[in-house]
């Protein structure tokens, strides 16, 4: 993605996140839902959400408990505050 386009999406994401925070302060459920939808749209455009768009041959451990992945030993070695 060209840098100017990425920058625009990041700006939209930050604006939407501020909108979520404001809606929560205002206790406005409809505004919060709309702001969260805007966050989702920006994150998808930035490639942070949605289907995997790359192919690296690695298994996808998304939504797996870390204890059931090759990262189990590493995770077990972390101190509680690091988890």
OpenMM code with the backbone's topology and positions (N, CA, C; nanometers):
from openmm import Vec3, app, unit

residues = "UNK UNK UNK UNK UNK UNK UNK UNK UNK UNK UNK UNK UNK UNK UNK UNK UNK UNK UNK UNK UNK UNK UNK UNK UNK UNK UNK UNK UNK UNK UNK UNK UNK UNK UNK UNK UNK UNK UNK UNK UNK UNK UNK UNK UNK UNK UNK UNK UNK UNK UNK UNK UNK UNK UNK UNK UNK UNK UNK UNK UNK UNK UNK UNK UNK UNK UNK UNK UNK UNK UNK UNK UNK UNK UNK UNK UNK UNK UNK UNK UNK UNK UNK".split()
positions = [
    Vec3(0.0854, -0.1166, 0.0000),
    Vec3(0.0000, 0.0000, 0.0000),
    Vec3(0.0905, 0.1236, 0.0000),
    Vec3(0.0629, 0.2165, -0.0864),
    Vec3(0.1444, 0.3390, -0.0894),
    Vec3(0.1357, 0.4132, 0.0444),
    Vec3(0.2455, 0.4751, 0.0825),
    Vec3(0.2533, 0.5434, 0.2120),
    Vec3(0.1425, 0.6477, 0.2323),
    Vec3(0.1090, 0.7310, 0.1346),
    Vec3(0.0006, 0.8282, 0.1585),
    Vec3(-0.1332, 0.7601, 0.1898),
    Vec3(-0.1607, 0.6485, 0.1230),
    Vec3(-0.2853, 0.5760, 0.1495),
    Vec3(-0.2825, 0.5140, 0.2891),
    Vec3(-0.1687, 0.4534, 0.3254),
    Vec3(-0.1549, 0.3947, 0.4587),
    Vec3(-0.1731, 0.5016, 0.5659),
    Vec3(-0.1107, 0.6154, 0.5448),
    Vec3(-0.1219, 0.7257, 0.6407),
    Vec3(-0.2681, 0.7685, 0.6575),
    Vec3(-0.3402, 0.7760, 0.5479),
    Vec3(-0.4818, 0.8129, 0.5544),
    Vec3(-0.5629, 0.7135, 0.6360),
    Vec3(-0.5364, 0.5847, 0.6158),
    Vec3(-0.6087, 0.4823, 0.6922),
    Vec3(-0.5719, 0.4861, 0.8400),
    Vec3(-0.4453, 0.5131, 0.8696),
    Vec3(-0.4041, 0.5242, 1.0099),
    Vec3(-0.4756, 0.6420, 1.0749),
    Vec3(-0.4858, 0.7522, 1.0033),
    Vec3(-0.5575, 0.8683, 1.0568),
    Vec3(-0.7040, 0.8343, 1.0833),
    Vec3(-0.7664, 0.7634, 0.9903),
    Vec3(-0.9064, 0.7223, 1.0091),
    Vec3(-0.9199, 0.6294, 1.1284),
    Vec3(-0.8236, 0.5388, 1.1447),
    Vec3(-0.8261, 0.4464, 1.2576),
    Vec3(-0.8183, 0.5227, 1.3896),
    Vec3(-0.7271, 0.6171, 1.3992),
    Vec3(-0.7124, 0.6943, 1.5230),
    Vec3(-0.8385, 0.7757, 1.5523),
    Vec3(-0.8959, 0.8343, 1.4497),
    Vec3(-1.0197, 0.9117, 1.4657),
    Vec3(-1.1325, 0.8209, 1.5148),
    Vec3(-1.1414, 0.7020, 1.4573),
    Vec3(-1.2461, 0.6075, 1.4969),
    Vec3(-1.2257, 0.5607, 1.6407),
    Vec3(-1.1019, 0.5382, 1.6802),
    Vec3(-1.0748, 0.4971, 1.8186),
    Vec3(-1.1144, 0.6073, 1.9162),
    Vec3(-1.0858, 0.7311, 1.8794),
    Vec3(-1.1303, 0.8421, 1.9648),
    Vec3(-1.2818, 0.8461, 1.9710),
    Vec3(-1.3477, 0.8134, 1.8596),
    Vec3(-1.4934, 0.8084, 1.8564),
    Vec3(-1.5491, 0.7018, 1.9488),
    Vec3(-1.4832, 0.5869, 1.9548),
    Vec3(-1.5255, 0.4805, 2.0469),
    Vec3(-1.5153, 0.5310, 2.1902),
    Vec3(-1.4029, 0.5923, 2.2227),
    Vec3(-1.3825, 0.6414, 2.3593),
    Vec3(-1.4878, 0.7458, 2.3962),
    Vec3(-1.5148, 0.8377, 2.3050),
    Vec3(-1.6144, 0.9417, 2.3331),
    Vec3(-1.7530, 0.8808, 2.3498),
    Vec3(-1.7882, 0.7882, 2.2644),
    Vec3(-1.9198, 0.7238, 2.2733),
    Vec3(-1.9346, 0.6488, 2.4055),
    Vec3(-1.8270, 0.5866, 2.4511),
    Vec3(-1.8327, 0.5166, 2.5796),
    Vec3(-1.8522, 0.6160, 2.6933),
    Vec3(-1.7806, 0.7288, 2.6860),
    Vec3(-1.7987, 0.8312, 2.7898),
    Vec3(-1.9410, 0.8841, 2.7894),
    Vec3(-1.9970, 0.8993, 2.6692),
    Vec3(-2.1338, 0.9508, 2.6550),
    Vec3(-2.2395, 0.8433, 2.6784),
    Vec3(-2.1950, 0.7192, 2.6899),
    Vec3(-2.2864, 0.6044, 2.7041),
    Vec3(-2.3870, 0.5995, 2.5886),
    Vec3(-2.3323, 0.6219, 2.4689),
    Vec3(-2.4134, 0.6230, 2.3463),
    Vec3(-2.3828, 0.4948, 2.2685),
    Vec3(-2.4670, 0.3942, 2.2874),
    Vec3(-2.4426, 0.2626, 2.2277),
    Vec3(-2.4402, 0.2676, 2.0753),
    Vec3(-2.5280, 0.3457, 2.0155),
    Vec3(-2.5333, 0.3538, 1.8691),
    Vec3(-2.4054, 0.4172, 1.8138),
    Vec3(-2.3616, 0.5256, 1.8752),
    Vec3(-2.2385, 0.5915, 1.8303),
    Vec3(-2.1181, 0.4999, 1.8509),
    Vec3(-2.1193, 0.4245, 1.9596),
    Vec3(-2.0088, 0.3317, 1.9842),
    Vec3(-2.0044, 0.2236, 1.8766),
    Vec3(-2.1200, 0.1685, 1.8411),
    Vec3(-2.1255, 0.0648, 1.7373),
    Vec3(-2.0736, 0.1202, 1.6047),
    Vec3(-2.1165, 0.2420, 1.5696),
    Vec3(-2.0717, 0.3034, 1.4441),
    Vec3(-1.9210, 0.3266, 1.4459),
    Vec3(-1.8689, 0.3749, 1.5590),
    Vec3(-1.7248, 0.3991, 1.5692),
    Vec3(-1.6476, 0.2673, 1.5618),
    Vec3(-1.6989, 0.1638, 1.6258),
    Vec3(-1.6322, 0.0329, 1.6195),
    Vec3(-1.6332, -0.0225, 1.4765),
    Vec3(-1.7406, 0.0015, 1.4051),
    Vec3(-1.7449, -0.0402, 1.2642),
    Vec3(-1.6390, 0.0341, 1.1832),
    Vec3(-1.6177, 0.1622, 1.2151),
    Vec3(-1.5152, 0.2402, 1.1456),
    Vec3(-1.3753, 0.1888, 1.1805),
    Vec3(-1.3549, 0.1506, 1.3073),
    Vec3(-1.2266, 0.0910, 1.3476),
    Vec3(-1.2028, -0.0363, 1.2672),
    Vec3(-1.3053, -0.1205, 1.2585),
    Vec3(-1.2921, -0.2467, 1.1852),
    Vec3(-1.2590, -0.2217, 1.0384),
    Vec3(-1.3277, -0.1258, 0.9774),
    Vec3(-1.3015, -0.0942, 0.8363),
    Vec3(-1.1558, -0.0523, 0.8164),
    Vec3(-1.1060, 0.0351, 0.9035),
    Vec3(-0.9684, 0.0825, 0.8899),
    Vec3(-0.8689, -0.0310, 0.9133),
    Vec3(-0.8936, -0.1141, 1.0137),
    Vec3(-0.8018, -0.2248, 1.0414),
    Vec3(-0.7988, -0.3239, 0.9255),
    Vec3(-0.9126, -0.3485, 0.8650),
    Vec3(-0.9154, -0.4384, 0.7488),
    Vec3(-0.8385, -0.3773, 0.6322),
    Vec3(-0.8562, -0.2479, 0.6104),
    Vec3(-0.7849, -0.1812, 0.5014),
    Vec3(-0.6339, -0.1854, 0.5238),
    Vec3(-0.5927, -0.1796, 0.6504),
    Vec3(-0.4504, -0.1833, 0.6837),
    Vec3(-0.3944, -0.3252, 0.6901),
    Vec3(-0.4816, -0.4252, 0.6730),
    Vec3(-0.4371, -0.5640, 0.6750),
    Vec3(-0.4236, -0.6221, 0.8142),
    Vec3(-0.4784, -0.5538, 0.9150),
    Vec3(-0.4685, -0.6020, 1.0530),
    Vec3(-0.5798, -0.6987, 1.0891),
    Vec3(-0.6842, -0.7030, 1.0101),
    Vec3(-0.7967, -0.7941, 1.0331),
    Vec3(-0.8395, -0.8509, 0.8994),
    Vec3(-0.9196, -0.9555, 0.9079),
    Vec3(-0.9702, -1.0159, 0.7857),
    Vec3(-0.8919, -1.1406, 0.7504),
    Vec3(-0.9191, -1.1939, 0.6349),
    Vec3(-0.8511, -1.3169, 0.5945),
    Vec3(-0.7010, -1.2943, 0.5738),
    Vec3(-0.6268, -1.4002, 0.5919),
    Vec3(-0.4820, -1.3939, 0.5696),
    Vec3(-0.4573, -1.3555, 0.4242),
    Vec3(-0.3717, -1.2578, 0.4024),
    Vec3(-0.3463, -1.2082, 0.2670),
    Vec3(-0.2052, -1.2418, 0.2203),
    Vec3(-0.1314, -1.3174, 0.3027),
    Vec3(0.0028, -1.3560, 0.2635),
    Vec3(0.0145, -1.5079, 0.2632),
    Vec3(0.1143, -1.5552, 0.1940),
    Vec3(0.1406, -1.6990, 0.1884),
    Vec3(0.2866, -1.7213, 0.2233),
    Vec3(0.3105, -1.7721, 0.3441),
    Vec3(0.4474, -1.8016, 0.3836),
    Vec3(0.4672, -1.9490, 0.4163),
    Vec3(0.3601, -2.0280, 0.4017),
    Vec3(0.3697, -2.1703, 0.4263),
    Vec3(0.3638, -2.2101, 0.5728),
    Vec3(0.3635, -2.1124, 0.6623),
    Vec3(0.3590, -2.1431, 0.8057),
    Vec3(0.2165, -2.1763, 0.8481),
    Vec3(0.2025, -2.2680, 0.9450),
    Vec3(0.0682, -2.2981, 0.9946),
    Vec3(0.0084, -2.1762, 1.0651),
    Vec3(-0.1213, -2.1673, 1.0636),
    Vec3(-0.1919, -2.0555, 1.1261),
    Vec3(-0.2364, -2.0972, 1.2659),
    Vec3(-0.1787, -2.0350, 1.3668),
    Vec3(-0.2136, -2.0665, 1.5054),
    Vec3(-0.3121, -1.9662, 1.5641),
    Vec3(-0.3741, -1.8874, 1.4800),
    Vec3(-0.4745, -1.7932, 1.5267),
    Vec3(-0.5841, -1.8687, 1.5998),
    Vec3(-0.6256, -1.8154, 1.7119),
    Vec3(-0.7346, -1.8693, 1.7931),
    Vec3(-0.7002, -2.0049, 1.8552),
    Vec3(-0.5711, -2.0364, 1.8641),
    Vec3(-0.5257, -2.1568, 1.9330),
    Vec3(-0.4695, -2.1153, 2.0688),
    Vec3(-0.4939, -2.1959, 2.1698),
    Vec3(-0.4309, -2.1704, 2.2993),
    Vec3(-0.2809, -2.1859, 2.2815),
    Vec3(-0.2055, -2.0937, 2.3369),
    Vec3(-0.0608, -2.0976, 2.3206),
    Vec3(-0.0026, -2.2292, 2.3714),
    Vec3(-0.0667, -2.2881, 2.4720),
    Vec3(-0.0186, -2.4156, 2.5257),
    Vec3(-0.0266, -2.5284, 2.4225),
    Vec3(-0.1058, -2.5098, 2.3185),
    Vec3(-0.1236, -2.6119, 2.2147),
    Vec3(-0.0487, -2.5780, 2.0862),
    Vec3(0.0507, -2.4919, 2.0965),
    Vec3(0.1282, -2.4507, 1.9794),
    Vec3(0.2766, -2.4765, 2.0050),
    Vec3(0.3590, -2.4597, 1.9034),
    Vec3(0.5036, -2.4746, 1.9238),
    Vec3(0.5622, -2.3688, 2.0182),
    Vec3(0.4841, -2.2684, 2.0547),
    Vec3(0.5310, -2.1616, 2.1427),
    Vec3(0.5053, -2.1916, 2.2903),
    Vec3(0.4563, -2.3105, 2.3227),
    Vec3(0.4177, -2.3463, 2.4598),
    Vec3(0.5350, -2.3320, 2.5575),
    Vec3(0.6509, -2.3846, 2.5234),
    Vec3(0.7655, -2.3769, 2.6150),
    Vec3(0.8083, -2.2326, 2.6379),
    Vec3(0.8127, -2.1550, 2.5322),
    Vec3(0.8478, -2.0134, 2.5448),
    Vec3(0.7498, -1.9432, 2.6381),
    Vec3(0.6216, -1.9650, 2.6176),
    Vec3(0.5189, -1.8999, 2.6981),
    Vec3(0.5286, -1.9425, 2.8441),
    Vec3(0.5532, -2.0708, 2.8679),
    Vec3(0.5637, -2.1218, 3.0050),
    Vec3(0.6802, -2.0572, 3.0794),
    Vec3(0.7822, -2.0155, 3.0071),
    Vec3(0.8980, -1.9526, 3.0694),
    Vec3(0.8804, -1.8062, 3.1025),
    Vec3(0.7726, -1.7446, 3.0588),
    Vec3(0.7491, -1.6030, 3.0878),
    Vec3(0.7010, -1.5840, 3.2306),
    Vec3(0.7385, -1.4728, 3.2893),
    Vec3(0.6860, -1.4349, 3.4203),
    Vec3(0.5414, -1.3902, 3.4025),
    Vec3(0.4598, -1.4049, 3.5045),
    Vec3(0.3170, -1.3710, 3.4962),
    Vec3(0.2916, -1.2307, 3.4400),
    Vec3(0.3633, -1.1249, 3.4845),
    Vec3(0.3342, -0.9911, 3.4287),
    Vec3(0.3633, -0.9785, 3.2791),
    Vec3(0.4467, -1.0662, 3.2242),
    Vec3(0.4809, -1.0597, 3.0821),
    Vec3(0.3769, -1.1271, 2.9946),
    Vec3(0.2905, -1.2062, 3.0533),
    Vec3(0.1930, -1.2825, 2.9750),
    Vec3(0.0811, -1.1952, 2.9278),
] * unit.nanometer
topology = app.Topology()
chain = topology.addChain("A")
for resn in residues:
    res = topology.addResidue(resn, chain)
    for name in ("N", "CA", "C"):
        topology.addAtom(name, app.Element.getBySymbol(name[0]), res)
